[in-house]
Structure formats: structure tokens, C-alpha cells
């Protein structure tokens, strides 16, 4: 698995900057399967379902009754 080194810089109490190498990030994402075409298709479908109102947020399993 690829490793990822990053630098965190705090510019103010409410702002933080995180820097990392893009090539190493892509290798790490590929290791986790984030660049898998099937995963991307499922995420696109899930996004369409949310926009169409087929998905709703629940606060408890009791909401499913």
C-alpha cells in the first residue's frame, strides 16, 4: 500500500491548510479502490437517487417503521 506524507499548516484559529503530493494521493486512492469504475458508477447512481428524492435521512431505526 502506498504511503502519504502531508503537511498541515495552521494560518489562523479557524483555517488549516493541508498539502500532499498528488501522485502519491492517486496511488493511495487506487490502493483503497476509490478509482474503481464500478465504485464511480455506484456513486453516480446514488447521487441521482438523492437528487430524485428516493433517499431520505433518518435519525433512528425507529424512523424506518
mmCIF file as gemmi writes it, N, C-alpha and C atoms, coordinates in Angstrom:
data_model
loop_
_atom_site.group_PDB
_atom_site.id
_atom_site.type_symbol
_atom_site.label_atom_id
_atom_site.label_alt_id
_atom_site.label_comp_id
_atom_site.label_asym_id
_atom_site.label_entity_id
_atom_site.label_seq_id
_atom_site.pdbx_PDB_ins_code
_atom_site.Cartn_x
_atom_site.Cartn_y
_atom_site.Cartn_z
_atom_site.occupancy
_atom_site.B_iso_or_equiv
_atom_site.pdbx_formal_charge
_atom_site.auth_seq_id
_atom_site.auth_asym_id
_atom_site.pdbx_PDB_model_num
ATOM 1 N N . UNK Axp A 1 ? 0.844 -1.171 0 1 0 ? 1 A 1
ATOM 2 C CA . UNK Axp A 1 ? 0 0 0 1 0 ? 1 A 1
ATOM 3 C C . UNK Axp A 1 ? 0.89 1.235 0 1 0 ? 1 A 1
ATOM 4 N N . UNK Axp A 2 ? 0.489 2.233 -0.725 1 0 ? 2 A 1
ATOM 5 C CA . UNK Axp A 2 ? 1.236 3.484 -0.808 1 0 ? 2 A 1
ATOM 6 C C . UNK Axp A 2 ? 1.104 4.273 0.481 1 0 ? 2 A 1
ATOM 7 N N . UNK Axp A 3 ? 2.157 5 0.805 1 0 ? 3 A 1
ATOM 8 C CA . UNK Axp A 3 ? 2.09 5.868 1.976 1 0 ? 3 A 1
ATOM 9 C C . UNK Axp A 3 ? 1.888 7.303 1.515 1 0 ? 3 A 1
ATOM 10 N N . UNK Axp A 4 ? 1.375 8.125 2.389 1 0 ? 4 A 1
ATOM 11 C CA . UNK Axp A 4 ? 1.087 9.507 2.034 1 0 ? 4 A 1
ATOM 12 C C . UNK Axp A 4 ? 1.647 10.414 3.119 1 0 ? 4 A 1
ATOM 13 N N . UNK Axp A 5 ? 2.553 11.282 2.711 1 0 ? 5 A 1
ATOM 14 C CA . UNK Axp A 5 ? 3.092 12.274 3.623 1 0 ? 5 A 1
ATOM 15 C C . UNK Axp A 5 ? 2.375 13.588 3.354 1 0 ? 5 A 1
ATOM 16 N N . UNK Axp A 6 ? 1.989 14.272 4.403 1 0 ? 6 A 1
ATOM 17 C CA . UNK Axp A 6 ? 1.314 15.545 4.222 1 0 ? 6 A 1
ATOM 18 C C . UNK Axp A 6 ? 1.784 16.543 5.259 1 0 ? 6 A 1
ATOM 19 N N . UNK Axp A 7 ? 1.592 17.812 4.928 1 0 ? 7 A 1
ATOM 20 C CA . UNK Axp A 7 ? 1.991 18.908 5.795 1 0 ? 7 A 1
ATOM 21 C C . UNK Axp A 7 ? 0.741 19.685 6.19 1 0 ? 7 A 1
ATOM 22 N N . UNK Axp A 8 ? 0.599 19.944 7.476 1 0 ? 8 A 1
ATOM 23 C CA . UNK Axp A 8 ? -0.536 20.719 7.969 1 0 ? 8 A 1
ATOM 24 C C . UNK Axp A 8 ? -0.01 22.048 8.49 1 0 ? 8 A 1
ATOM 25 N N . UNK Axp A 9 ? -0.58 23.129 7.983 1 0 ? 9 A 1
ATOM 26 C CA . UNK Axp A 9 ? -0.197 24.469 8.394 1 0 ? 9 A 1
ATOM 27 C C . UNK Axp A 9 ? -1.432 25.189 8.908 1 0 ? 9 A 1
ATOM 28 N N . UNK Axp A 10 ? -1.353 25.749 10.095 1 0 ? 10 A 1
ATOM 29 C CA . UNK Axp A 10 ? -2.481 26.496 10.645 1 0 ? 10 A 1
ATOM 30 C C . UNK Axp A 10 ? -2.206 27.982 10.446 1 0 ? 10 A 1
ATOM 31 N N . UNK Axp A 11 ? -3.038 28.607 9.6 1 0 ? 11 A 1
ATOM 32 C CA . UNK Axp A 11 ? -2.844 30.018 9.278 1 0 ? 11 A 1
ATOM 33 C C . UNK Axp A 11 ? -3.552 30.934 10.254 1 0 ? 11 A 1
ATOM 34 N N . UNK Axp A 12 ? -4.652 30.474 10.802 1 0 ? 12 A 1
ATOM 35 C CA . UNK Axp A 12 ? -5.398 31.227 11.806 1 0 ? 12 A 1
ATOM 36 C C . UNK Axp A 12 ? -6.15 30.203 12.656 1 0 ? 12 A 1
ATOM 37 N N . UNK Axp A 13 ? -6.795 30.629 13.722 1 0 ? 13 A 1
ATOM 38 C CA . UNK Axp A 13 ? -7.513 29.655 14.564 1 0 ? 13 A 1
ATOM 39 C C . UNK Axp A 13 ? -8.595 28.864 13.819 1 0 ? 13 A 1
ATOM 40 N N . UNK Axp A 14 ? -9.131 29.418 12.733 1 0 ? 14 A 1
ATOM 41 C CA . UNK Axp A 14 ? -10.221 28.739 12.021 1 0 ? 14 A 1
ATOM 42 C C . UNK Axp A 14 ? -9.83 28.228 10.642 1 0 ? 14 A 1
ATOM 43 N N . UNK Axp A 15 ? -8.569 28.414 10.215 1 0 ? 15 A 1
ATOM 44 C CA . UNK Axp A 15 ? -8.149 27.976 8.882 1 0 ? 15 A 1
ATOM 45 C C . UNK Axp A 15 ? -6.923 27.09 8.971 1 0 ? 15 A 1
ATOM 46 N N . UNK Axp A 16 ? -7.001 25.944 8.284 1 0 ? 16 A 1
ATOM 47 C CA . UNK Axp A 16 ? -5.901 24.989 8.243 1 0 ? 16 A 1
ATOM 48 C C . UNK Axp A 16 ? -5.648 24.643 6.786 1 0 ? 16 A 1
ATOM 49 N N . UNK Axp A 17 ? -4.38 24.545 6.408 1 0 ? 17 A 1
ATOM 50 C CA . UNK Axp A 17 ? -4.007 24.158 5.058 1 0 ? 17 A 1
ATOM 51 C C . UNK Axp A 17 ? -3.318 22.8 5.125 1 0 ? 17 A 1
ATOM 52 N N . UNK Axp A 18 ? -3.751 21.866 4.276 1 0 ? 18 A 1
ATOM 53 C CA . UNK Axp A 18 ? -3.141 20.543 4.202 1 0 ? 18 A 1
ATOM 54 C C . UNK Axp A 18 ? -2.561 20.373 2.803 1 0 ? 18 A 1
ATOM 55 N N . UNK Axp A 19 ? -1.292 20.021 2.73 1 0 ? 19 A 1
ATOM 56 C CA . UNK Axp A 19 ? -0.606 19.831 1.448 1 0 ? 19 A 1
ATOM 57 C C . UNK Axp A 19 ? -0.096 18.404 1.355 1 0 ? 19 A 1
ATOM 58 N N . UNK Axp A 20 ? -0.246 17.798 0.146 1 0 ? 20 A 1
ATOM 59 C CA . UNK Axp A 20 ? 0.297 16.468 -0.088 1 0 ? 20 A 1
ATOM 60 C C . UNK Axp A 20 ? 0.58 16.32 -1.565 1 0 ? 20 A 1
ATOM 61 N N . UNK Axp A 21 ? 1.369 15.323 -1.905 1 0 ? 21 A 1
ATOM 62 C CA . UNK Axp A 21 ? 1.767 15.066 -3.282 1 0 ? 21 A 1
ATOM 63 C C . UNK Axp A 21 ? 0.612 14.387 -4.03 1 0 ? 21 A 1
ATOM 64 N N . UNK Axp A 22 ? 0.206 14.937 -5.159 1 0 ? 22 A 1
ATOM 65 C CA . UNK Axp A 22 ? -0.941 14.419 -5.908 1 0 ? 22 A 1
ATOM 66 C C . UNK Axp A 22 ? -0.69 13.006 -6.422 1 0 ? 22 A 1
ATOM 67 N N . UNK Axp A 23 ? 0.518 12.708 -6.869 1 0 ? 23 A 1
ATOM 68 C CA . UNK Axp A 23 ? 0.814 11.366 -7.39 1 0 ? 23 A 1
ATOM 69 C C . UNK Axp A 23 ? 0.692 10.315 -6.288 1 0 ? 23 A 1
ATOM 70 N N . UNK Axp A 24 ? 1.206 10.629 -5.107 1 0 ? 24 A 1
ATOM 71 C CA . UNK Axp A 24 ? 1.1 9.682 -4.002 1 0 ? 24 A 1
ATOM 72 C C . UNK Axp A 24 ? -0.35 9.524 -3.56 1 0 ? 24 A 1
ATOM 73 N N . UNK Axp A 25 ? -1.123 10.596 -3.619 1 0 ? 25 A 1
ATOM 74 C CA . UNK Axp A 25 ? -2.54 10.511 -3.258 1 0 ? 25 A 1
ATOM 75 C C . UNK Axp A 25 ? -3.281 9.602 -4.228 1 0 ? 25 A 1
ATOM 76 N N . UNK Axp A 26 ? -2.988 9.7 -5.522 1 0 ? 26 A 1
ATOM 77 C CA . UNK Axp A 26 ? -3.636 8.84 -6.514 1 0 ? 26 A 1
ATOM 78 C C . UNK Axp A 26 ? -3.289 7.372 -6.279 1 0 ? 26 A 1
ATOM 79 N N . UNK Axp A 27 ? -2.042 7.086 -5.923 1 0 ? 27 A 1
ATOM 80 C CA . UNK Axp A 27 ? -1.66 5.701 -5.636 1 0 ? 27 A 1
ATOM 81 C C . UNK Axp A 27 ? -2.385 5.173 -4.404 1 0 ? 27 A 1
ATOM 82 N N . UNK Axp A 28 ? -2.514 6.01 -3.389 1 0 ? 28 A 1
ATOM 83 C CA . UNK Axp A 28 ? -3.223 5.603 -2.179 1 0 ? 28 A 1
ATOM 84 C C . UNK Axp A 28 ? -4.705 5.367 -2.48 1 0 ? 28 A 1
ATOM 85 N N . UNK Axp A 29 ? -5.321 6.259 -3.253 1 0 ? 29 A 1
ATOM 86 C CA . UNK Axp A 29 ? -6.731 6.107 -3.625 1 0 ? 29 A 1
ATOM 87 C C . UNK Axp A 29 ? -6.937 4.83 -4.434 1 0 ? 29 A 1
ATOM 88 N N . UNK Axp A 30 ? -6.012 4.521 -5.329 1 0 ? 30 A 1
ATOM 89 C CA . UNK Axp A 30 ? -6.109 3.298 -6.12 1 0 ? 30 A 1
ATOM 90 C C . UNK Axp A 30 ? -5.977 2.068 -5.22 1 0 ? 30 A 1
ATOM 91 N N . UNK Axp A 31 ? -5.131 2.144 -4.199 1 0 ? 31 A 1
ATOM 92 C CA . UNK Axp A 31 ? -4.958 1.027 -3.267 1 0 ? 31 A 1
ATOM 93 C C . UNK Axp A 31 ? -6.255 0.723 -2.524 1 0 ? 31 A 1
ATOM 94 N N . UNK Axp A 32 ? -7.023 1.754 -2.192 1 0 ? 32 A 1
ATOM 95 C CA . UNK Axp A 32 ? -8.286 1.576 -1.495 1 0 ? 32 A 1
ATOM 96 C C . UNK Axp A 32 ? -9.438 1.269 -2.443 1 0 ? 32 A 1
ATOM 97 N N . UNK Axp A 33 ? -9.208 1.332 -3.75 1 0 ? 33 A 1
ATOM 98 C CA . UNK Axp A 33 ? -10.245 1.036 -4.726 1 0 ? 33 A 1
ATOM 99 C C . UNK Axp A 33 ? -11.138 2.211 -5.052 1 0 ? 33 A 1
ATOM 100 N N . UNK Axp A 34 ? -10.714 3.42 -4.691 1 0 ? 34 A 1
ATOM 101 C CA . UNK Axp A 34 ? -11.538 4.606 -4.952 1 0 ? 34 A 1
ATOM 102 C C . UNK Axp A 34 ? -11.605 4.963 -6.427 1 0 ? 34 A 1
ATOM 103 N N . UNK Axp A 35 ? -10.689 4.446 -7.243 1 0 ? 35 A 1
ATOM 104 C CA . UNK Axp A 35 ? -10.688 4.756 -8.67 1 0 ? 35 A 1
ATOM 105 C C . UNK Axp A 35 ? -11.31 3.634 -9.492 1 0 ? 35 A 1
ATOM 106 N N . UNK Axp A 36 ? -11.936 2.678 -8.82 1 0 ? 36 A 1
ATOM 107 C CA . UNK Axp A 36 ? -12.584 1.564 -9.481 1 0 ? 36 A 1
ATOM 108 C C . UNK Axp A 36 ? -13.801 2.083 -10.261 1 0 ? 36 A 1
ATOM 109 N N . UNK Axp A 37 ? -13.911 1.753 -11.546 1 0 ? 37 A 1
ATOM 110 C CA . UNK Axp A 37 ? -15.055 2.241 -12.34 1 0 ? 37 A 1
ATOM 111 C C . UNK Axp A 37 ? -16.414 1.834 -11.767 1 0 ? 37 A 1
ATOM 112 N N . UNK Axp A 38 ? -16.494 0.655 -11.168 1 0 ? 38 A 1
ATOM 113 C CA . UNK Axp A 38 ? -17.759 0.203 -10.579 1 0 ? 38 A 1
ATOM 114 C C . UNK Axp A 38 ? -18.157 1.092 -9.401 1 0 ? 38 A 1
ATOM 115 N N . UNK Axp A 39 ? -17.191 1.475 -8.577 1 0 ? 39 A 1
ATOM 116 C CA . UNK Axp A 39 ? -17.47 2.365 -7.448 1 0 ? 39 A 1
ATOM 117 C C . UNK Axp A 39 ? -17.954 3.722 -7.947 1 0 ? 39 A 1
ATOM 118 N N . UNK Axp A 40 ? -17.328 4.227 -8.978 1 0 ? 40 A 1
ATOM 119 C CA . UNK Axp A 40 ? -17.724 5.53 -9.526 1 0 ? 40 A 1
ATOM 120 C C . UNK Axp A 40 ? -19.145 5.458 -10.087 1 0 ? 40 A 1
ATOM 121 N N . UNK Axp A 41 ? -19.509 4.353 -10.75 1 0 ? 41 A 1
ATOM 122 C CA . UNK Axp A 41 ? -20.878 4.188 -11.258 1 0 ? 41 A 1
ATOM 123 C C . UNK Axp A 41 ? -21.887 4.168 -10.115 1 0 ? 41 A 1
ATOM 124 N N . UNK Axp A 42 ? -21.553 3.464 -9.031 1 0 ? 42 A 1
ATOM 125 C CA . UNK Axp A 42 ? -22.462 3.394 -7.892 1 0 ? 42 A 1
ATOM 126 C C . UNK Axp A 42 ? -22.63 4.751 -7.223 1 0 ? 42 A 1
ATOM 127 N N . UNK Axp A 43 ? -21.544 5.509 -7.133 1 0 ? 43 A 1
ATOM 128 C CA . UNK Axp A 43 ? -21.639 6.846 -6.542 1 0 ? 43 A 1
ATOM 129 C C . UNK Axp A 43 ? -22.504 7.764 -7.413 1 0 ? 43 A 1
ATOM 130 N N . UNK Axp A 44 ? -22.351 7.661 -8.738 1 0 ? 44 A 1
ATOM 131 C CA . UNK Axp A 44 ? -23.189 8.462 -9.643 1 0 ? 44 A 1
ATOM 132 C C . UNK Axp A 44 ? -24.668 8.102 -9.473 1 0 ? 44 A 1
ATOM 133 N N . UNK Axp A 45 ? -24.967 6.8 -9.374 1 0 ? 45 A 1
ATOM 134 C CA . UNK Axp A 45 ? -26.35 6.371 -9.193 1 0 ? 45 A 1
ATOM 135 C C . UNK Axp A 45 ? -26.904 6.861 -7.857 1 0 ? 45 A 1
ATOM 136 N N . UNK Axp A 46 ? -26.092 6.772 -6.815 1 0 ? 46 A 1
ATOM 137 C CA . UNK Axp A 46 ? -26.533 7.244 -5.5 1 0 ? 46 A 1
ATOM 138 C C . UNK Axp A 46 ? -26.812 8.736 -5.518 1 0 ? 46 A 1
ATOM 139 N N . UNK Axp A 47 ? -25.988 9.49 -6.223 1 0 ? 47 A 1
ATOM 140 C CA . UNK Axp A 47 ? -26.199 10.934 -6.313 1 0 ? 47 A 1
ATOM 141 C C . UNK Axp A 47 ? -27.494 11.249 -7.059 1 0 ? 47 A 1
ATOM 142 N N . UNK Axp A 48 ? -27.776 10.503 -8.13 1 0 ? 48 A 1
ATOM 143 C CA . UNK Axp A 48 ? -29.039 10.698 -8.864 1 0 ? 48 A 1
ATOM 144 C C . UNK Axp A 48 ? -30.238 10.358 -7.984 1 0 ? 48 A 1
ATOM 145 N N . UNK Axp A 49 ? -30.121 9.289 -7.193 1 0 ? 49 A 1
ATOM 146 C CA . UNK Axp A 49 ? -31.21 8.897 -6.292 1 0 ? 49 A 1
ATOM 147 C C . UNK Axp A 49 ? -31.491 9.983 -5.248 1 0 ? 49 A 1
ATOM 148 N N . UNK Axp A 50 ? -30.443 10.575 -4.725 1 0 ? 50 A 1
ATOM 149 C CA . UNK Axp A 50 ? -30.617 11.641 -3.731 1 0 ? 50 A 1
ATOM 150 C C . UNK Axp A 50 ? -31.304 12.84 -4.367 1 0 ? 50 A 1
ATOM 151 N N . UNK Axp A 51 ? -30.876 13.221 -5.547 1 0 ? 51 A 1
ATOM 152 C CA . UNK Axp A 51 ? -31.479 14.375 -6.228 1 0 ? 51 A 1
ATOM 153 C C . UNK Axp A 51 ? -32.933 14.11 -6.595 1 0 ? 51 A 1
ATOM 154 N N . UNK Axp A 52 ? -33.259 12.834 -6.886 1 0 ? 52 A 1
ATOM 155 C CA . UNK Axp A 52 ? -34.63 12.48 -7.266 1 0 ? 52 A 1
ATOM 156 C C . UNK Axp A 52 ? -35.538 12.321 -6.054 1 0 ? 52 A 1
ATOM 157 N N . UNK Axp A 53 ? -34.978 12.391 -4.857 1 0 ? 53 A 1
ATOM 158 C CA . UNK Axp A 53 ? -35.782 12.268 -3.647 1 0 ? 53 A 1
ATOM 159 C C . UNK Axp A 53 ? -36.058 10.838 -3.229 1 0 ? 53 A 1
ATOM 160 N N . UNK Axp A 54 ? -35.336 9.881 -3.786 1 0 ? 54 A 1
ATOM 161 C CA . UNK Axp A 54 ? -35.54 8.482 -3.431 1 0 ? 54 A 1
ATOM 162 C C . UNK Axp A 54 ? -34.883 8.132 -2.1 1 0 ? 54 A 1
ATOM 163 N N . UNK Axp A 55 ? -33.999 8.979 -1.64 1 0 ? 55 A 1
ATOM 164 C CA . UNK Axp A 55 ? -33.258 8.744 -0.401 1 0 ? 55 A 1
ATOM 165 C C . UNK Axp A 55 ? -33.7 9.786 0.621 1 0 ? 55 A 1
ATOM 166 N N . UNK Axp A 56 ? -33.872 9.35 1.862 1 0 ? 56 A 1
ATOM 167 C CA . UNK Axp A 56 ? -34.196 10.31 2.918 1 0 ? 56 A 1
ATOM 168 C C . UNK Axp A 56 ? -33.326 10.018 4.128 1 0 ? 56 A 1
ATOM 169 N N . UNK Axp A 57 ? -33.023 11.041 4.871 1 0 ? 57 A 1
ATOM 170 C CA . UNK Axp A 57 ? -32.212 10.899 6.068 1 0 ? 57 A 1
ATOM 171 C C . UNK Axp A 57 ? -33.082 10.403 7.215 1 0 ? 57 A 1
ATOM 172 N N . UNK Axp A 58 ? -32.498 9.546 8.04 1 0 ? 58 A 1
ATOM 173 C CA . UNK Axp A 58 ? -33.198 9.068 9.217 1 0 ? 58 A 1
ATOM 174 C C . UNK Axp A 58 ? -32.358 9.39 10.448 1 0 ? 58 A 1
ATOM 175 N N . UNK Axp A 59 ? -33.003 9.577 11.577 1 0 ? 59 A 1
ATOM 176 C CA . UNK Axp A 59 ? -32.308 9.858 12.821 1 0 ? 59 A 1
ATOM 177 C C . UNK Axp A 59 ? -32.203 8.605 13.691 1 0 ? 59 A 1
ATOM 178 N N . UNK Axp A 60 ? -33.081 7.649 13.425 1 0 ? 60 A 1
ATOM 179 C CA . UNK Axp A 60 ? -33.132 6.451 14.253 1 0 ? 60 A 1
ATOM 180 C C . UNK Axp A 60 ? -33.701 5.316 13.415 1 0 ? 60 A 1
ATOM 181 N N . UNK Axp A 61 ? -33.43 4.091 13.816 1 0 ? 61 A 1
ATOM 182 C CA . UNK Axp A 61 ? -34.028 2.955 13.124 1 0 ? 61 A 1
ATOM 183 C C . UNK Axp A 61 ? -35.534 2.924 13.295 1 0 ? 61 A 1
ATOM 184 N N . UNK Axp A 62 ? -36.044 3.613 14.309 1 0 ? 62 A 1
ATOM 185 C CA . UNK Axp A 62 ? -37.497 3.707 14.509 1 0 ? 62 A 1
ATOM 186 C C . UNK Axp A 62 ? -38.156 4.429 13.342 1 0 ? 62 A 1
ATOM 187 N N . UNK Axp A 63 ? -37.416 5.309 12.658 1 0 ? 63 A 1
ATOM 188 C CA . UNK Axp A 63 ? -37.963 6.05 11.519 1 0 ? 63 A 1
ATOM 189 C C . UNK Axp A 63 ? -38.287 5.143 10.35 1 0 ? 63 A 1
ATOM 190 N N . UNK Axp A 64 ? -37.748 3.934 10.325 1 0 ? 64 A 1
ATOM 191 C CA . UNK Axp A 64 ? -37.983 3.015 9.217 1 0 ? 64 A 1
ATOM 192 C C . UNK Axp A 64 ? -39.318 2.293 9.314 1 0 ? 64 A 1
ATOM 193 N N . UNK Axp A 65 ? -39.993 2.385 10.431 1 0 ? 65 A 1
ATOM 194 C CA . UNK Axp A 65 ? -41.276 1.711 10.604 1 0 ? 65 A 1
ATOM 195 C C . UNK Axp A 65 ? -42.354 2.35 9.799 1 0 ? 65 A 1
